[in-house]
Amino acid sequence: MKNFFFKDLIFPVLLFVGGIIHAQTITGIVSDETGPIPGVNVVVKGTSTGTVTDFDGNFEITSLQGDILVFSYVGYLTQEINIAGKTTVNITLSEDAALLEEVVVVGYGTKKKSLVTGAISSISSEDIQNTSAPRIEQVLQGKTSGVSVVSSSGAPGSGAKIRIRGAGSNGNSDPLYIVDGIKVSSIDNISPNDIANIEVLKDAASSAIYGTQGANGVIIVTTKQGKVGETVVTYSTQIGTQSVRTDMELMNASQFVTYFQEAGQTQVVDNGINTNWIDETFRNAFTQRHDLSISGANEKTSFYFSGSYINQEGVVGNDSDYTRFTGRLNVKSQVKSWLEVGTNITYSNIASSPITEDDSTGGVINHALLIDPLTPVIYTGALPQIAIDGVANGTAMVDEDGNVYGYPTYATGEVTNPVASANFRFRGGIDTDKVLASVYAKLKFSDNFNFTSRFGYERSNTFDNRWTPIYVVSSEAQNTSVTLNNAISRNSRWLWENFLSYSKEFGNHNLTGLLGYSSEQVLSPSYTLRGSDVHEQTDEFAYFDYSNRDNDVIGGGIYERVGTSVFGRLSYDYAGKYLLEGSLRYDTSSFFPTDKKSGYFPAISAGWVLSNEEFWSSDSKLNYAKLRGSWGQNGSDNNLGTYISSLVFQTVAEESGAVPVVPVVYEGVSGITAGNLPNPDLTWERSEQLDLGLDIRALNNNLNFSVDYYIKTTRDLILPDGDIIAPPSLGVGVPSINAGTVENKGFEFELGYNNSTEGGFSYGVNLNLSTLKNEVTEINFVGEDGFIIGAGAPQNNDGITRFQKGSPLWYFHGYKTDGIDADTGEIIFVDTDGVDGITSNDKTEIGSPHPDVIYGGSIDLGYKNFDFSLRFQGTQGNDIFAAYHQPSRPVTNKPIEFFNGRWQQVGDEALYPSAANATTAYDTDLVVQDGSYMRIKQIQLGYSFPSEVINKLRFKRLRTYVSLDDYFTFTKYNGLDPEAGSFSDNSIGVDRGFYPIPSKILLGLSIEF
């Protein structure tokens, strides 16, 4: 009994007391040659006990006599200190001789940056930790050369089109996205706060290992993992207000009346109303964002758990909100010395309430630019007869207080009151749930040989439950019955990859090999449901149980892709001086005919590290220099759907907008018609790229510079809609075709200098610039001088963008002008075809959406507890086609330059035609403007509280900031926003009433404890 009492109670107590006696608190400061270093990891070796230095380099940790403290920080050599007999430890970390030994993520592995032979740009978490952008696409803007990020819209939650080294395809030119090793369909559900680093693979040699879908480049996103030490909790929040800052000016009421009186529209008279529709359509809107993460690790297991919430109101409409919730769990464990396992799981819910945009006839912002200023937002006095009738019939649009929205006084056709449309017409919303989960196991057979098996599953379910209430404005703008427009879609993808990795050193010879196999399936069924004649105009009744079943229309389809791949890569270097790498991928895809389902995609690259040669002086100001070159091929099936191998038949009945077409029925049997023809000659879209580059670091590695020259040729471009080339007499649909060849070429430059002074002042300047020349060099099916019509618009039945040999991809098409006739006020059109008279054959290339130069940069300053950053981005040489004009609606408003620059009398030297001839300008170069701009993406001033404050609060870090985002724009473009994008790939640079990107004033707070 005594032994039991001693063993189970007294002995542990003595051990505990002894531990307390021998435990001690160690304090100190960690510095480098320039001063204290914040964020250094301090860990008791062999335990999970650890801490991080504060802003002034101070740390405090409890340990036992004889323990060893390990100090580590990115870019510095790790140091170990035995604390026996010490209570204070002040150390100075030495820089790692090679910041160049930084590791970058490449396809199916990592590689030392100094040994990379391809064109890869990296963005670390430090580069984005202070960004206020809620989406990854916005984070990338202006960060790296050769990458163009054009916003599809400024609406809440809208994404952007990323183009790496130009648009290389007729349709979808989006890059391939890889998140934690798994292919994903989009990156809209990832919080920037969760990102550890982003790699952009720009040349073919870097992306060829991904074969099938790497033709447009690859963006690899790696999310955060826990670090050894104490559990770290971080919370950040920001709130702000959004507004539209634009210099666009429309004609006011007086100018409008004068203009149309001159045009002979004598019915247009002043009624005492002068509405500024730009001011009335856009409002100030609230935005907020919250991010919380908990992370930690011991020697065997790490975890990272996070949650993110975003709510962004729209600057158009009272209910056009966007919300996103994201949860993430990353776990990694070294189960055995030879086995590592891990999982990454992300869930997100995205909800939005969009309005119609990017539309030349029905867009809300399009209408804001066209409606006459003599129309009131709401009626404040006696109602006109049209409004009285609307109220009586229940077809008037009213606000939440019952006020009747103004009917257009003079504008006709589809044009409606934009404030009424935004607040009344758009009901319901879109809700999407997304899950991305992956698991992996890595088996280590030896120090040189390991095997990885990784399985990923992505799933998204979208429910679009929008409906439209009753309203009547005109015969072209009306909805006489409550209509339901539902869409249900499910996107799922599974991917299983297995690969062997081998590395071996033979003296100065270093060899690394990779061999793998992958298989995947994408399955995306979708369903559309349309109904009408719902008796109650409320969300509660916006379901098909309450609709007239005789009006229900159901449709659907499926997108399916199955693929398998075998891939390999071999890398060699001699003494870190001579570098050589080759890769080969063999892909199969169900999108192609049987005898063309497979494709080979090879690549080779080489490099020479001059600074490792004996002739290179160790005292040189030039610390590092590397020449590199690469060649490779990639494939793409992005623009394809499920391949149909034989002619199919379908019922005659089909949907046309919201109106069902009545099927042909004869004696009880529905008629059928031939569907699309098969295309047995369809083959891979193949991108071939040559890249030559130089990387330099100088002045103690503080200065870095890189330059690349590339030629990227994409052959057999896939055009999804072959009907574009089909004559109407064919009678059946034409499937996808290989339409031609596009070449992109240019230079890329990146320059950066970062340093600090002994007085605690740090500074950094990073700039990037790239040139681009885009040209169609071959076209199929339509003859050498033929063309393919792209985007259409009301003012140009021949299409306003075209695909044609010798011109940029989807250039702007219209009439060139040679001034205004001083005698008549008419436009002088340029005769381009050599035939007397002006016809549609005289239309030609009048502009290009592709910039000649893309640039961006940042300036970062720090002094003691203050930090300042400025980030900018811009383009030079691109054009914008103002396609919001309506030639069939002559009495519509116009930009002020149409008024100020118009012809009024004989002898006038005018920039624009007379008011009577204004509509003849809408398909000419008079509506094509220089779209060059520079936008200050962010100006941010931050303050990190000193250690004496945060120690009292028991925080490790506390920072607050104020930020101006997208606040200043410098441009000659007269539209709402020069960053005019589009949802359509063949409409880039076409402004149909672009939803402008709002400026933001943000207040933020970040806490770590």
BAZA-109884 format. One record per residue (C-alpha): x, y, z. Coordinates in steps of 0.1 Angstrom, whole numbers, padded with zeros to 4 digits, always signed. Layout:
XYZ;...
//
This chain:
+0000+0000+0000;+0029+0024+0008;+0046+0016-0024;+0014+0022-0043;+0008+0055-0025;+0044+0066-0032;+0044+0055-0068;+0011+0068-0079;+0008+0100-0059;+0040+0112-0041;+0064+0105-0069;+0045+0124-0097;+0040+0153-0073;+0077+0154-0066;+0084+0153-0104;+0059+0181-0110;+0074+0203-0082;+0109+0195-0096;+0098+0206-0130;+0086+0239-0117;+0118+0244-0098;+0140+0238-0128;+0116+0255-0154;+0127+0290-0162;+0116+0319-0184;+0140+0328-0212;+0138+0362-0228;+0157+0379-0255;+0159+0398-0288;+0164+0383-0323;+0181+0406-0348;+0200+0407-0380;+0226+0432-0391;+0200+0458-0397;+0179+0455-0365;+0152+0434-0348;+0133+0408-0367;+0096+0402-0361;+0080+0369-0367;+0110+0346-0359;+0100+0311-0348;+0115+0302-0314;+0109+0265-0304;+0122+0242-0277;+0139+0215-0297;+0121+0182-0296;+0089+0197-0282;+0058+0216-0294;+0066+0245-0271;+0073+0276-0290;+0067+0313-0296;+0072+0340-0322;+0091+0373-0318;+0071+0404-0317;+0074+0435-0338;+0106+0446-0319;+0122+0412-0321;+0114+0403-0284;+0105+0368-0273;+0097+0351-0240;+0095+0313-0236;+0095+0288-0207;+0119+0260-0208;+0141+0237-0187;+0178+0239-0179;+0197+0222-0207;+0171+0227-0233;+0180+0238-0268;+0162+0267-0284;+0158+0266-0322;+0155+0300-0340;+0142+0299-0376;+0130+0325-0401;+0125+0324-0439;+0156+0337-0457;+0179+0332-0427;+0201+0303-0414;+0185+0283-0386;+0204+0286-0353;+0203+0264-0322;+0213+0277-0287;+0219+0257-0255;+0203+0277-0227;+0221+0260-0198;+0228+0287-0172;+0211+0314-0192;+0180+0335-0187;+0186+0360-0215;+0195+0350-0251;+0201+0377-0277;+0211+0364-0311;+0218+0377-0345;+0206+0356-0374;+0227+0354-0406;+0211+0356-0440;+0209+0324-0459;+0236+0325-0486;+0210+0319-0509;+0178+0335-0509;+0181+0318-0542;+0177+0285-0525;+0140+0295-0520;+0118+0266-0531;+0090+0271-0556;+0061+0248-0563;+0062+0232-0598;+0040+0205-0612;+0039+0174-0589;+0067+0187-0567;+0090+0215-0556;+0123+0228-0569;+0150+0252-0557;+0144+0285-0574;+0181+0287-0585;+0176+0255-0605;+0144+0265-0623;+0148+0266-0661;+0112+0277-0669;+0094+0310-0667;+0078+0309-0632;+0066+0338-0612;+0060+0334-0574;+0038+0354-0550;+0043+0346-0513;+0019+0351-0484;+0041+0381-0474;+0033+0397-0507;-0004+0394-0501;-0008+0395-0463;-0019+0432-0463;-0041+0430-0494;-0077+0439-0489;-0089+0421-0521;-0114+0393-0514;-0106+0372-0545;-0074+0356-0558;-0078+0371-0593;-0077+0406-0578;-0046+0397-0558;-0028+0388-0590;-0035+0421-0607;-0003+0439-0614;+0018+0414-0594;+0037+0397-0621;+0047+0402-0657;+0029+0385-0686;-0004+0381-0667;-0034+0402-0677;-0063+0403-0653;-0094+0419-0667;-0125+0422-0645;-0156+0406-0660;-0177+0431-0640;-0176+0454-0610;-0206+0437-0596;-0203+0422-0561;-0183+0389-0561;-0176+0391-0598;-0144+0374-0611;-0120+0383-0638;-0105+0368-0669;-0069+0359-0664;-0047+0357-0695;-0012+0345-0693;+0009+0357-0723;-0022+0368-0742;-0054+0352-0754;-0044+0320-0772;-0078+0306-0780;-0111+0315-0798;-0131+0309-0767;-0120+0300-0731;-0084+0311-0726;-0085+0306-0688;-0054+0291-0672;-0055+0257-0654;-0060+0262-0617;-0043+0238-0592;-0051+0241-0555;-0030+0219-0532;-0022+0196-0561;-0057+0192-0573;-0073+0206-0605;-0102+0228-0597;-0129+0245-0619;-0125+0279-0603;-0108+0297-0574;-0137+0319-0564;-0141+0301-0530;-0105+0306-0517;-0098+0333-0491;-0065+0352-0498;-0058+0349-0461;-0055+0311-0465;-0028+0313-0492;+0008+0303-0485;+0021+0310-0520;+0010+0313-0556;+0031+0301-0586;+0023+0312-0622;+0037+0288-0648;+0040+0309-0679;+0061+0289-0704;+0053+0256-0720;+0082+0238-0703;+0068+0246-0669;+0032+0237-0677;+0037+0208-0702;+0037+0184-0673;-0001+0192-0671;-0005+0184-0708;-0041+0186-0718;-0051+0217-0700;-0019+0236-0697;-0020+0255-0730;-0031+0288-0714;-0007+0286-0685;-0011+0272-0650;-0017+0289-0616;-0007+0268-0586;-0022+0278-0553;-0008+0263-0521;-0027+0270-0489;-0012+0273-0454;-0002+0247-0429;+0004+0249-0392;+0039+0256-0380;+0058+0240-0351;+0053+0260-0319;+0024+0273-0299;-0010+0272-0314;-0016+0305-0333;-0049+0322-0335;-0054+0350-0360;-0084+0372-0367;-0087+0400-0392;-0116+0422-0402;-0123+0450-0425;-0153+0472-0431;-0157+0499-0457;-0178+0519-0481;-0179+0516-0518;-0188+0542-0544;-0184+0548-0582;-0158+0574-0591;-0161+0582-0628;-0155+0612-0650;-0181+0601-0675;-0206+0629-0683;-0239+0626-0702;-0259+0654-0717;-0280+0672-0691;-0317+0682-0698;-0309+0715-0715;-0282+0700-0737;-0305+0670-0745;-0334+0693-0756;-0310+0715-0777;-0294+0684-0793;-0327+0667-0804;-0343+0700-0815;-0314+0702-0839;-0320+0666-0849;-0356+0675-0859;-0371+0658-0829;-0393+0688-0822;-0415+0669-0797;-0385+0670-0772;-0391+0699-0749;-0379+0710-0715;-0403+0698-0687;-0383+0712-0658;-0368+0678-0649;-0330+0673-0650;-0320+0638-0638;-0283+0629-0636;-0288+0592-0642;-0252+0583-0633;-0256+0598-0599;-0290+0583-0594;-0282+0548-0606;-0251+0543-0584;-0252+0544-0546;-0228+0541-0518;-0226+0505-0506;-0213+0487-0475;-0187+0459-0475;-0173+0438-0447;-0149+0408-0444;-0139+0386-0415;-0112+0360-0414;-0104+0336-0385;-0077+0309-0384;-0063+0285-0358;-0031+0267-0366;-0003+0248-0349;+0020+0218-0351;+0043+0195-0332;+0071+0175-0347;+0047+0150-0363;+0014+0166-0370;+0003+0201-0382;-0031+0216-0387;-0046+0247-0401;-0083+0256-0396;-0099+0287-0409;-0132+0304-0416;-0139+0334-0438;-0170+0356-0443;-0175+0383-0469;-0206+0405-0475;-0205+0430-0503;-0234+0451-0513;-0238+0462-0549;-0235+0499-0559;-0265+0493-0582;-0298+0483-0567;-0308+0479-0531;-0307+0441-0530;-0278+0431-0553;-0257+0417-0525;-0230+0390-0525;-0220+0369-0496;-0194+0341-0493;-0186+0318-0463;-0156+0296-0466;-0143+0270-0441;-0110+0252-0445;-0092+0224-0427;-0056+0213-0436;-0040+0184-0417;-0007+0168-0423;+0009+0140-0402;+0042+0121-0403;+0026+0088-0391;+0058+0068-0395;+0093+0077-0406;+0084+0063-0440;+0048+0075-0442;+0033+0110-0444;-0005+0115-0448;-0026+0146-0451;-0059+0160-0461;-0072+0194-0473;-0109+0201-0471;-0127+0233-0481;-0164+0241-0480;-0180+0273-0492;-0214+0288-0497;-0219+0317-0521;-0251+0337-0525;-0257+0365-0549;-0285+0386-0563;-0273+0398-0597;-0288+0423-0621;-0287+0421-0659;-0254+0436-0672;-0231+0433-0702;-0262+0436-0724;-0267+0461-0753;-0305+0460-0749;-0316+0449-0714;-0287+0459-0692;-0295+0482-0662;-0263+0503-0667;-0269+0503-0705;-0303+0520-0697;-0287+0545-0674;-0265+0557-0702;-0294+0559-0727;-0325+0571-0708;-0334+0608-0713;-0326+0632-0684;-0362+0645-0686;-0374+0614-0669;-0378+0615-0631;-0366+0587-0608;-0400+0587-0591;-0430+0609-0595;-0434+0634-0567;-0465+0652-0580;-0494+0644-0602;-0489+0612-0622;-0489+0612-0659;-0516+0591-0677;-0492+0562-0684;-0484+0560-0647;-0521+0562-0637;-0529+0534-0661;-0500+0514-0648;-0511+0517-0612;-0547+0508-0622;-0535+0477-0641;-0510+0466-0615;-0481+0470-0641;-0464+0500-0626;-0430+0496-0610;-0430+0511-0575;-0405+0515-0547;-0408+0501-0511;-0428+0532-0501;-0453+0529-0529;-0439+0557-0550;-0442+0551-0588;-0410+0550-0607;-0408+0573-0637;-0416+0560-0672;-0392+0572-0699;-0404+0606-0712;-0388+0603-0746;-0366+0572-0747;-0384+0543-0764;-0381+0505-0770;-0363+0484-0744;-0350+0514-0724;-0364+0516-0689;-0358+0535-0657;-0325+0520-0644;-0333+0526-0608;-0367+0510-0612;-0352+0480-0630;-0325+0475-0604;-0348+0477-0574;-0380+0462-0588;-0374+0437-0616;-0348+0414-0601;-0361+0390-0575;-0346+0359-0559;-0310+0349-0563;-0284+0322-0569;-0270+0300-0541;-0240+0277-0546;-0224+0252-0523;-0189+0240-0531;-0167+0213-0516;-0131+0205-0524;-0115+0176-0505;-0083+0158-0511;-0063+0131-0493;-0028+0119-0500;-0002+0095-0487;+0035+0098-0493;+0056+0067-0489;+0093+0071-0484;+0112+0040-0496;+0146+0056-0491;+0161+0090-0488;+0161+0092-0526;+0129+0074-0536;+0093+0080-0527;+0058+0074-0539;+0027+0097-0536;-0009+0088-0541;-0034+0116-0541;-0072+0116-0546;-0093+0148-0549;-0130+0154-0552;-0147+0187-0561;-0184+0192-0560;-0206+0223-0565;-0243+0225-0565;-0260+0257-0578;-0296+0266-0574;-0307+0297-0594;-0341+0307-0581;-0348+0340-0598;-0382+0353-0608;-0396+0384-0624;-0427+0404-0612;-0453+0420-0635;-0444+0453-0651;-0451+0471-0684;-0431+0500-0697;-0435+0494-0734;-0442+0466-0759;-0404+0458-0758;-0400+0461-0720;-0427+0442-0702;-0435+0411-0683;-0473+0406-0681;-0472+0375-0659;-0450+0366-0629;-0423+0344-0644;-0401+0318-0628;-0366+0312-0641;-0349+0284-0623;-0316+0266-0631;-0301+0237-0612;-0266+0226-0619;-0241+0202-0604;-0205+0201-0612;-0184+0172-0599;-0148+0161-0606;-0127+0134-0592;-0090+0131-0598;-0067+0103-0588;-0029+0107-0593;-0001+0084-0584;+0036+0093-0590;+0071+0081-0581;+0099+0106-0574;+0136+0098-0574;+0166+0120-0567;+0202+0112-0565;+0235+0130-0562;+0266+0115-0579;+0294+0139-0569;+0286+0171-0587;+0259+0154-0608;+0223+0157-0595;+0195+0138-0610;+0158+0140-0603;+0131+0119-0619;+0093+0118-0619;+0069+0092-0633;+0032+0092-0628;-0003+0082-0639;-0036+0101-0634;-0072+0096-0642;-0102+0119-0638;-0138+0124-0646;-0159+0156-0648;-0196+0153-0647;-0219+0183-0649;-0257+0178-0654;-0278+0209-0656;-0316+0215-0656;-0336+0246-0665;-0372+0252-0654;-0394+0280-0666;-0429+0288-0655;-0454+0317-0653;-0488+0328-0641;-0480+0328-0604;-0507+0346-0585;-0487+0362-0558;-0456+0384-0564;-0436+0374-0533;-0406+0351-0527;-0428+0327-0508;-0448+0319-0539;-0419+0319-0564;-0420+0281-0568;-0436+0258-0594;-0462+0245-0570;-0479+0279-0575;-0474+0283-0613;-0498+0274-0641;-0484+0239-0651;-0496+0244-0687;-0468+0271-0691;-0440+0250-0675;-0410+0244-0697;-0382+0220-0687;-0348+0215-0703;-0315+0201-0695;-0282+0188-0706;-0250+0172-0695;-0213+0179-0697;-0190+0149-0693;-0153+0144-0696;-0132+0114-0689;-0094+0114-0692;-0063+0095-0683;-0027+0105-0684;+0009+0092-0681;+0036+0117-0674;+0072+0119-0667;+0100+0144-0660;+0138+0142-0658;+0159+0170-0643;+0197+0171-0643;+0222+0197-0630;+0260+0197-0628;+0273+0215-0597;+0244+0238-0598;+0258+0254-0630;+0245+0235-0660;+0208+0227-0659;+0187+0204-0681;+0151+0192-0679;+0127+0173-0701;+0091+0162-0696;+0066+0142-0716;+0029+0138-0710;+0005+0114-0728;-0032+0124-0724;-0065+0109-0735;-0097+0129-0735;-0133+0117-0743;-0139+0151-0760;-0123+0139-0792;-0131+0113-0819;-0119+0078-0813;-0088+0080-0834;-0078+0114-0820;-0085+0110-0783;-0048+0108-0774;-0020+0134-0776;+0017+0137-0767;+0030+0169-0751;+0068+0172-0748;+0090+0199-0734;+0126+0206-0728;+0145+0234-0710;+0181+0243-0701;+0199+0268-0680;+0234+0281-0672;+0241+0296-0638;+0270+0319-0648;+0276+0331-0612;+0286+0295-0602;+0314+0295-0627;+0350+0299-0615;+0355+0330-0636;+0328+0348-0617;+0343+0371-0590;+0330+0365-0555;+0334+0402-0549;+0311+0411-0578;+0282+0434-0571;+0263+0409-0593;+0255+0381-0569;+0237+0357-0592;+0231+0354-0630;+0213+0326-0649;+0205+0322-0686;+0177+0298-0694;+0157+0287-0724;+0127+0264-0730;+0105+0249-0757;+0074+0228-0752;+0039+0219-0763;+0006+0219-0744;-0029+0209-0753;-0063+0223-0745;-0098+0209-0746;-0113+0238-0726;-0137+0248-0753;-0153+0215-0759;-0184+0197-0746;-0194+0160-0746;-0183+0146-0780;-0212+0131-0801;-0198+0105-0825;-0229+0102-0847;-0258+0123-0860;-0285+0125-0834;-0321+0136-0836;-0341+0158-0813;-0377+0169-0809;-0387+0199-0829;-0398+0218-0798;-0372+0238-0780;-0368+0268-0758;-0363+0303-0772;-0356+0327-0744;-0386+0326-0720;-0411+0316-0748;-0416+0278-0754;-0418+0268-0791;-0449+0246-0796;-0438+0211-0808;-0450+0198-0842;-0474+0170-0834;-0490+0148-0861;-0515+0121-0852;-0501+0121-0816;-0464+0119-0826;-0440+0147-0820;-0418+0157-0849;-0380+0153-0848;-0352+0170-0866;-0315+0164-0871;-0292+0177-0844;-0255+0186-0848;-0233+0168-0872;-0203+0149-0858;-0168+0161-0867;-0145+0131-0870;-0116+0154-0879;-0117+0174-0846;-0083+0174-0830;-0064+0188-0800;-0058+0226-0797;-0021+0227-0793;+0001+0255-0780;+0038+0256-0788;+0061+0280-0770;+0097+0292-0771;+0111+0311-0742;+0145+0327-0735;+0152+0343-0702;+0178+0359-0679;+0176+0361-0641;+0199+0385-0621;+0204+0394-0585;+0228+0421-0574;+0238+0444-0545;+0238+0418-0518;+0207+0402-0533;+0187+0433-0527;+0182+0439-0564;+0165+0414-0586;+0159+0416-0623;+0145+0391-0649;+0137+0394-0686;+0120+0369-0709;+0112+0368-0746;+0086+0344-0758;+0068+0332-0789;+0036+0313-0782;+0018+0298-0812;-0015+0281-0807;-0026+0258-0836;-0059+0241-0844;-0078+0266-0822;-0111+0250-0812;-0142+0270-0820;-0171+0255-0800;-0199+0268-0823;-0193+0256-0858;-0226+0270-0869;-0207+0303-0874;-0193+0289-0907;-0224+0271-0918;-0247+0284-0945;-0284+0287-0935;-0293+0262-0963;-0273+0234-0945;-0303+0226-0923;-0284+0209-0895;-0260+0221-0868;-0222+0221-0872;-0202+0209-0842;-0169+0222-0828;-0142+0228-0854;-0105+0236-0855;-0106+0272-0867;-0070+0284-0871;-0038+0296-0855;-0030+0325-0832;+0005+0338-0823;+0014+0358-0792;+0049+0371-0787;+0065+0397-0765;+0090+0406-0737;+0085+0404-0700;+0105+0424-0674;+0105+0422-0636;+0126+0446-0615;+0127+0449-0577;+0149+0465-0550;+0143+0459-0513;+0165+0471-0484;+0165+0487-0450;+0186+0512-0430;+0201+0510-0395;+0176+0536-0384;+0147+0512-0389;+0135+0524-0423;+0127+0497-0448;+0117+0502-0484;+0110+0482-0515;+0101+0489-0551;+0089+0462-0574;+0079+0468-0610;+0068+0446-0639;+0061+0452-0675;+0053+0430-0705;+0047+0437-0742;+0023+0417-0763;+0016+0413-0800;-0014+0391-0808;-0021+0380-0844;-0042+0354-0862;-0018+0337-0886;-0041+0311-0901;-0078+0305-0906;-0096+0274-0917;-0129+0267-0935;-0137+0302-0947;-0109+0308-0972;-0076+0328-0970;-0094+0361-0969;-0124+0349-0949;-0135+0356-0914;-0155+0344-0885;-0180+0367-0868;-0177+0370-0830;-0198+0394-0808;-0228+0411-0822;-0245+0444-0813;-0276+0463-0824;-0255+0488-0843;-0236+0463-0864;-0253+0433-0880;-0220+0422-0894;-0206+0417-0858;-0184+0441-0839;-0156+0416-0833;-0140+0392-0859;-0115+0365-0862;-0094+0370-0894;-0060+0362-0907;-0034+0390-0903;-0054+0408-0875;-0056+0405-0837;-0079+0379-0822;-0114+0392-0821;-0105+0427-0834;-0131+0455-0836;-0150+0456-0869;-0166+0487-0884;-0162+0518-0906;-0131+0540-0906;-0138+0577-0908;-0120+0607-0922;-0136+0635-0903;-0169+0653-0906;-0181+0670-0938;-0180+0707-0930;-0208+0714-0954;-0233+0688-0943;-0223+0675-0909;-0222+0640-0922;-0195+0615-0915;-0169+0610-0942;-0165+0572-0944;-0132+0557-0958;-0137+0536-0989;-0115+0505-0982;-0125+0481-1008;-0117+0502-1039;-0153+0500-1052;-0172+0532-1056;-0197+0538-1029;-0198+0529-0992;-0212+0495-0984;-0207+0470-0956;-0177+0457-0976;-0159+0488-0966;-0159+0478-0929;-0125+0469-0916;-0104+0467-0885;-0109+0497-0864;-0093+0487-0831;-0080+0459-0809;-0089+0449-0773;-0054+0436-0767;-0029+0460-0750;+0005+0465-0764;+0019+0469-0729;+0007+0456-0695;+0024+0469-0663;+0021+0469-0626;+0041+0475-0595;+0043+0483-0558;+0060+0506-0534;+0064+0494-0498;+0077+0516-0470;+0082+0509-0433;+0094+0529-0404;+0093+0516-0369;+0056+0507-0363;+0043+0523-0395;+0040+0507-0429;+0028+0521-0462;+0021+0504-0495;+0010+0516-0529;+0001+0492-0557;-0008+0501-0592;-0016+0483-0625;-0024+0494-0660;-0024+0488-0698;-0013+0508-0728;-0024+0505-0764;-0058+0487-0761;-0090+0500-0774;-0126+0500-0762;-0157+0498-0784;-0186+0517-0769;-0215+0493-0778;-0242+0507-0756;-0256+0530-0783;-0289+0521-0799;-0293+0531-0836;-0329+0520-0836;-0337+0543-0807;-0328+0577-0819;-0340+0597-0789;-0316+0584-0763;-0290+0602-0743;-0253+0603-0753;-0219+0612-0738;-0212+0649-0735;-0186+0648-0763;-0214+0641-0788;-0228+0675-0778;-0197+0695-0774;-0180+0682-0805;-0210+0681-0828;-0214+0698-0862;-0239+0727-0860;-0235+0748-0891;-0217+0750-0925;-0180+0754-0921;-0178+0738-0886;-0147+0716-0881;-0163+0691-0859;-0153+0659-0841;-0187+0643-0842;-0216+0645-0868;-0246+0667-0865;-0274+0656-0842;-0294+0644-0871;-0266+0621-0882;-0255+0608-0848;-0268+0572-0853;-0244+0568-0883;-0215+0570-0859;-0224+0539-0839;-0205+0513-0860;-0175+0535-0868;-0142+0543-0852;-0159+0574-0836;-0171+0551-0808;-0137+0533-0805;-0116+0550-0779;-0082+0545-0764;-0087+0522-0734;-0052+0527-0719;-0053+0534-0682;-0034+0533-0649;-0053+0524-0618;-0040+0528-0582;-0052+0495-0569;-0044+0502-0533;-0030+0529-0510;-0027+0516-0475;-0013+0530-0443;-0009+0506-0414;+0002+0508-0378;+0015+0478-0357;+0011+0484-0319;+0044+0481-0299;+0052+0452-0277;+0045+0470-0245;+0009+0474-0256;+0003+0440-0271;+0020+0422-0242;-0005+0437-0218;-0033+0426-0241;-0016+0392-0244;-0015+0395-0282;+0015+0386-0304;+0006+0411-0331;-0019+0439-0334;-0022+0460-0366;-0047+0484-0379;-0049+0501-0412;-0068+0524-0436;-0069+0516-0473;-0081+0532-0505;-0087+0506-0531;-0093+0513-0568;-0096+0549-0558;-0077+0567-0585;-0077+0560-0622;-0059+0579-0649;-0073+0574-0684;-0085+0592-0716;-0114+0569-0719;-0147+0587-0717;-0168+0558-0705;-0177+0547-0670;-0146+0525-0665;-0116+0517-0687;-0112+0483-0672;-0141+0472-0694;-0144+0435-0694;-0170+0410-0705;-0185+0377-0696;-0179+0365-0732;-0145+0356-0745;-0151+0372-0779;-0163+0405-0764;-0133+0416-0744;-0131+0454-0746;-0167+0458-0757;-0185+0482-0734;-0222+0476-0734;-0227+0495-0702;-0199+0480-0681;-0206+0477-0644;-0178+0499-0630;-0154+0487-0604;-0163+0505-0572;-0138+0525-0552;-0134+0515-0516;-0125+0532-0484;-0116+0504-0459;-0107+0502-0422;-0090+0470-0411;-0077+0453-0380;-0055+0422-0376;-0049+0403-0344;-0026+0374-0336;-0025+0357-0303;
//
